[in-house]
Amino acid sequence: MATFLYRLGRWTFVRRRLVTFLWVAVLAAVGVLAAKAPAAPDDGFSMPGTEAQKAFDLMNERFPGGHADGASARLVFVAPSGQKITAAPNQQVVERTVDEVARSEQVTGAVNPFKMQGAVSADGTTAYATVNYSAKAGEVSKGATDALEQAAQHGRDAGLKVEIGGNALMAKPEAGGSSEAIGMALSAVVLVITFGSLVAAGLPLLTAVVGVGLGMALIAALGSTLGLSTTTGTLAMMLGLAVGIDYAVFIVSRYRAELSEGRTPQEAAGRAVGTAGSAVVFAGLTVVIALAGLSVVGIPILAKMGMAAAGTVVIAVLVALTLVPALLGFLGRKVLPRKARKARKARKARKARKARTDQGEASGGKENGGARWARFILRRPLAVLLGGVIGLGVLAAPALDLRLGLPGDESKPTSTTQRRAYDLLSEGFGPGFNGPLTVMVDAKGVADPKAAAAEVAKKVSGLPGVVAVTPPMFNPAGDTALLNAVPATGPSEAETKDIVHAIRGDAAGLKSATGATVLVSGTTAMNIDVSQKMSDALVPYLAVVVGLAVILLMVVFRSVLVPLKAALGFLLSVVAALGAVVAVFQWGWLADLIGVEQTGPVMSMMPIFMIGVVFGLAMDYEVFLVTRIREGFVHGEEPGEAIVTGFRHNARVVTAAAFIMIAVFAGFIGMSEPMIKMMGLGLAAAVAFDAFIVRMTVVPAVLALLGRRAWWLPRWLDRLIPDVDVEGSKLETAAPEPTQARESVTV
C-alpha cells in the first residue's frame, strides 16, 4: 500500500492543476444537484421492536385524523396570589387567550380548560389548555409560534402568569452554527502555533471545508432518495471537520519532515502520502467501522446519521490522499516556517544527512518535547502505567451510578418558558402530571370493548404510585380505547419506570380476563424503552466495533498485543468520560460552572454515541503515533529508541490534533440545550483522556514494558495477514523518479 500511495502522492503533486480542477468540478456538480434535489422527508423518531412504538403506530392507525404525531403545546395559567383561576375575571382571560390561539394557523384544536375534566388544579389556582397542531414538532411555522407567544403575552398583560410547555416551540435542528465557527477559529490558532506558518495552518482548514462541503452536498442531493435530512448530516459535519483537519495535518506534517531531511518537494509529497497516507487510510477505516456499526443499535435515525458520517469520513480520506498533495504542489517549501527555509539555504551545500536517530527539530539537533517526554516514560514505565490506569479508574468511578434516560423540559434552563411551564404544572397537579402514561386497550374482536377498557382502567388505577386515570376514550370504530395514567413521580424517576413495568406485567392477565391487548406508550414510556434498547445494544455494538477494529489494527501493526492494548485503553478513556458526565449532569459537580440548572439521568444515546465517535478518533491517534514507532522499529531501531523516534516526530502533531478536537467539542458546552451541552462535555473529556492519558502516556509505557514482545505475531497468523506496509519500509528500496522528471517540477 505504501508504494501505491507513494506513487499517487507524486502523481497528484505533478498533476496538481488537473487534480484541483477535478475536485472543484465535482464539488460544483454535486452542489448543483443538491440545490435542485427535492426536500428530504422528515427523519422522524421511531424505535422499532418496542412496545411504545407498536402502540404509537396502532394509535395512528385506529385514530385517523387524530394527529398523534403532530406538535402540541400546553398553555399553563396561574392566577395572581390569593386568587382562583376559576374567578370570573381570570376565567375570561383564559378563555380569550385560548380562543386567540385556536384561530391561528396550523392549529387543529385548542381545548378550553374549563370544559375539560382535570384541567384545573384541585386548589383552583392553576389551569392548562392543550393546543394541537397539524405540523410535526420542529416544523410548526413561525407564524403559528408567534401567535402562540403573543396570545400568552396577552394573558400576562391581563394579570395572569402564563407559560408555554410542550414541543410546539421546539426549533428544528440545523447543521452548522456558532459552535462550528468557534471550533474552526480555535483550530486555526492551534495550527498556527503547531506549524509556525500561516500557509501550513491554512491548508488543513481549507481541505477540511472542501471535504465537509462535498459530504453535506451529497447528503442533500441524495436526501429524498435515501431519506437523509439536515438532521442526519449533523454528525457528518462535526466529524467531517474533525477528521478532515486531522488527516491533512498528518500529511502536511510528514511532508515538512521529509523536506527538512533534504528531499525535493515532489519526493517529500510522495513519501508523505506513502507513509502518513497509509496511516490515514487505516485510521479512516476504523472511524468508518465505528460509525457504520451504529446500525447494530436498531434505531433508524442513528443508523442514518452513522452512515452519512461514515461517507463524509471516506471523502476526508480521499481529500487527504489527493487534494492535499496537489495543493502542496502549488505551495512547495512555503509550508515551512521562514526560519526553516533560511536554515535550509545555509545547509544547502551539505550532502550527507544525519542518522535517523539524530534527527531533531528542523533547525537543530536538540530533542523536542515529545522526545523528552518519551525518555521520561522509558525511565519509569511501570510507575507511569499504574498512575495512568489508576487515575482513569478514579475518574471512571461515578459511571458505576450511571442512570440512562431522555431528559425533557425539566432539564431546560429556568429562563425558558418550557421549563417554567413544567414547574408550574408540577406544583399545581403533581410531578407525574408532566409524564402521563398512555395506556392503549386494543379490544378489536372483543365482545364488550367498553367493559374490557373499564376493567383495565380499574386495574391500572389500583397500582401503587398511580394517582389518577382518565376515563377511556374510544376511537370511531369503538374497538380501541386510550386512557392516561398519571404517576405520582416525575417522568425520569425510577418509580415511574416501575409503574410502566407493572402495567406491562399485568397485560397478560388482563388479556386472559378481558380478551383485550394492553400496550403502554407515550413520551415517558418511549423514553424508558429507548433507554432499555440502548442498554441492550451496548454490548453487541462494542463487540462488533472493537472486534473489527482489533482485526484491522492487527493488519496495520502486524501484532497481537498492540491492537488489544489500543482497545483496552479506549475503553478506559470512554468509561472515565462517562464518569465525568455522571459527576456533572447526574450528581451536580461543577454544574453551576457550565450552566447545568437541573441534574437528572444521562441521555440514553450518550454511551453508544460516545463509543462511536470517540473510538474512531482514538484509533486515529493510535494509528498515527504507533505507526511511526513501528516505522522506527522496522528500520532497525531498538524498541525504546523507536518509541522516542515516534514521539519526536508525531507527538506534537497528535497533541495539536487533540487540542483541535477538544476545542470543537468544548464549544458545544456553551449551548443552552442540555443534551448538546452533555454531548460537548462528554466528547471533549473523552478526547482529552484518550489522547493525553492513554495514547501519550499509557501506550508508550506499555510498549516500553513489552519491548520486542509488543511486535510479536504467531507465524501462522503472519502468513494469513496481508503485508500492507503501513510504515513504508518498501519505500527505502523504491526506485526514484527520473532526475529529469524531478527537476521539471517548479515549486
CORHU-V491458 format. One record per backbone hydrogen bond with DSSP energy under -0.5 kcal/mol. CO is the residue of the C=O (numbers start at 1). NH is the residue of the N-H. If there is no record, write none. Layout:
CO&NH / CO&NH
This chain:
1&5 / 2&6 / 3&7 / 4&8 / 5&9 / 6&10 / 7&11 / 8&12 / 9&13 / 10&14 / 11&15 / 13&16 / 15&19 / 16&20 / 17&21 / 18&22 / 19&23 / 20&24 / 21&25 / 22&26 / 23&27 / 24&28 / 25&29 / 26&30 / 27&31 / 28&32 / 29&33 / 30&34 / 31&35 / 32&36 / 33&37 / 47&50 / 50&54 / 51&55 / 52&56 / 53&57 / 54&58 / 55&59 / 56&60 / 57&61 / 58&62 / 59&63 / 63&66 / 67&70 / 71&133 / 72&167 / 72&168 / 73&75 / 73&131 / 74&76 / 74&165 / 75&77 / 75&129 / 76&163 / 77&127 / 78&161 / 80&83 / 84&87 / 87&91 / 88&92 / 89&93 / 90&94 / 91&95 / 92&96 / 93&97 / 94&98 / 95&99 / 96&100 / 97&101 / 98&102 / 99&103 / 101&104 / 104&107 / 106&134 / 109&132 / 112&115 / 113&116 / 116&119 / 119&128 / 121&124 / 124&85 / 124&86 / 125&79 / 126&121 / 127&77 / 129&75 / 130&111 / 131&73 / 132&108 / 132&109 / 135&71 / 136&139 / 141&145 / 142&146 / 143&147 / 144&148 / 145&149 / 146&150 / 147&151 / 148&152 / 149&153 / 150&154 / 151&155 / 152&156 / 153&157 / 154&158 / 155&160 / 156&159 / 160&162 / 161&78 / 163&76 / 163&165 / 165&74 / 167&138 / 167&170 / 177&181 / 178&182 / 179&183 / 180&184 / 181&185 / 182&186 / 183&187 / 184&188 / 185&189 / 186&190 / 187&191 / 188&192 / 189&193 / 190&194 / 191&195 / 192&196 / 197&201 / 198&202 / 199&203 / 200&204 / 201&205 / 202&206 / 203&207 / 204&208 / 205&209 / 206&210 / 207&211 / 208&212 / 209&213 / 210&214 / 211&215 / 212&216 / 213&217 / 214&218 / 215&219 / 216&220 / 217&221 / 218&222 / 220&223 / 222&226 / 223&227 / 223&228 / 229&233 / 231&234 / 232&236 / 233&237 / 234&238 / 235&239 / 236&240 / 237&241 / 238&242 / 239&243 / 240&244 / 241&245 / 242&246 / 243&247 / 244&248 / 245&249 / 246&250 / 247&251 / 248&252 / 249&253 / 250&254 / 251&255 / 252&256 / 253&257 / 254&258 / 255&259 / 256&260 / 257&261 / 258&263 / 259&262 / 264&268 / 265&269 / 266&270 / 267&271 / 268&272 / 269&273 / 270&274 / 271&275 / 272&276 / 272&277 / 275&279 / 276&280 / 277&281 / 278&282 / 279&283 / 280&284 / 281&285 / 282&286 / 283&287 / 284&288 / 285&289 / 286&290 / 287&291 / 288&292 / 289&293 / 291&294 / 292&295 / 293&296 / 294&297 / 295&298 / 298&300 / 299&303 / 300&304 / 301&305 / 302&306 / 303&307 / 304&308 / 305&309 / 306&310 / 307&311 / 308&312 / 309&313 / 310&314 / 311&315 / 312&316 / 313&317 / 314&318 / 315&319 / 316&320 / 317&321 / 318&322 / 318&323 / 319&323 / 319&324 / 322&326 / 323&327 / 324&328 / 325&329 / 326&330 / 327&330 / 327&331 / 328&332 / 331&334 / 332&335 / 333&336 / 337&341 / 338&342 / 339&343 / 340&344 / 341&345 / 342&346 / 343&347 / 345&348 / 347&350 / 355&358 / 356&359 / 361&364 / 366&361 / 368&372 / 369&373 / 370&374 / 371&375 / 372&376 / 373&377 / 374&378 / 375&379 / 376&380 / 377&380 / 380&384 / 381&385 / 382&386 / 383&387 / 384&388 / 385&389 / 386&390 / 387&391 / 388&392 / 389&393 / 390&394 / 391&395 / 392&396 / 393&397 / 394&397 / 396&399 / 397&400 / 398&401 / 399&402 / 403&602 / 405&407 / 405&604 / 408&411 / 409&412 / 413&416 / 416&420 / 417&421 / 418&422 / 419&423 / 420&424 / 421&425 / 422&426 / 423&427 / 424&428 / 425&429 / 425&430 / 426&430 / 430&433 / 431&434 / 432&435 / 432&487 / 433&436 / 436&438 / 436&524 / 437&439 / 437&485 / 438&440 / 438&521 / 439&483 / 440&442 / 440&519 / 441&443 / 441&481 / 442&517 / 443&446 / 446&449 / 448&452 / 449&453 / 450&454 / 451&455 / 452&456 / 453&457 / 454&458 / 455&459 / 456&460 / 457&461 / 458&462 / 460&463 / 463&466 / 465&467 / 465&488 / 468&486 / 472&474 / 473&482 / 475&478 / 479&443 / 480&475 / 481&441 / 482&473 / 483&439 / 484&470 / 484&486 / 485&437 / 485&487 / 486&467 / 486&468 / 490&493 / 493&497 / 494&498 / 495&499 / 496&500 / 497&501 / 498&502 / 499&503 / 500&504 / 501&505 / 502&506 / 503&507 / 504&507 / 506&510 / 507&511 / 508&512 / 509&513 / 510&514 / 510&515 / 510&516 / 511&515 / 517&442 / 517&519 / 519&440 / 521&438 / 522&526 / 523&527 / 524&528 / 525&529 / 526&530 / 527&531 / 528&532 / 529&533 / 530&534 / 531&535 / 532&536 / 533&537 / 534&538 / 535&538 / 535&539 / 536&540 / 537&541 / 538&542 / 539&543 / 540&544 / 541&545 / 542&546 / 542&547 / 543&547 / 544&548 / 545&549 / 546&550 / 547&551 / 548&552 / 549&553 / 550&554 / 551&555 / 552&556 / 553&557 / 554&558 / 560&564 / 561&565 / 562&566 / 563&567 / 564&568 / 565&569 / 566&570 / 567&571 / 568&572 / 569&573 / 570&574 / 571&575 / 572&576 / 573&577 / 574&578 / 575&579 / 576&580 / 577&581 / 578&582 / 579&583 / 580&584 / 581&585 / 581&586 / 582&586 / 582&587 / 583&589 / 585&600 / 588&591 / 590&594 / 591&595 / 591&596 / 592&595 / 595&597 / 602&405 / 603&606 / 605&609 / 606&610 / 607&611 / 608&612 / 609&613 / 610&614 / 610&615 / 611&615 / 612&616 / 613&617 / 614&618 / 615&619 / 616&620 / 617&621 / 618&622 / 619&623 / 620&624 / 621&625 / 622&626 / 623&627 / 624&628 / 625&629 / 626&630 / 627&631 / 628&632 / 629&633 / 630&634 / 631&635 / 632&637 / 633&636 / 638&642 / 639&643 / 640&644 / 641&645 / 642&646 / 643&647 / 644&648 / 645&649 / 646&650 / 647&651 / 650&654 / 651&655 / 652&656 / 653&657 / 654&658 / 655&659 / 656&660 / 657&661 / 658&662 / 659&663 / 660&664 / 661&665 / 662&666 / 663&667 / 665&668 / 666&669 / 666&670 / 667&670 / 668&671 / 673&677 / 674&678 / 675&679 / 676&680 / 677&681 / 678&682 / 679&683 / 680&684 / 681&685 / 682&686 / 683&687 / 684&688 / 685&689 / 686&690 / 687&691 / 688&692 / 688&693 / 689&693 / 689&694 / 690&695 / 691&696 / 693&698 / 694&699 / 697&701 / 698&702 / 699&703 / 700&704 / 701&705 / 702&706 / 703&707 / 706&709 / 707&710 / 708&711 / 709&712 / 710&562 / 712&560 / 714&718 / 715&719 / 716&720 / 717&721 / 722&724 / 724&2 / 725&728 / 728&731 / 729&732 / 730&733 / 738&742 / 739&743 / 740&744 / 742&745 / 744&746 / 745&747
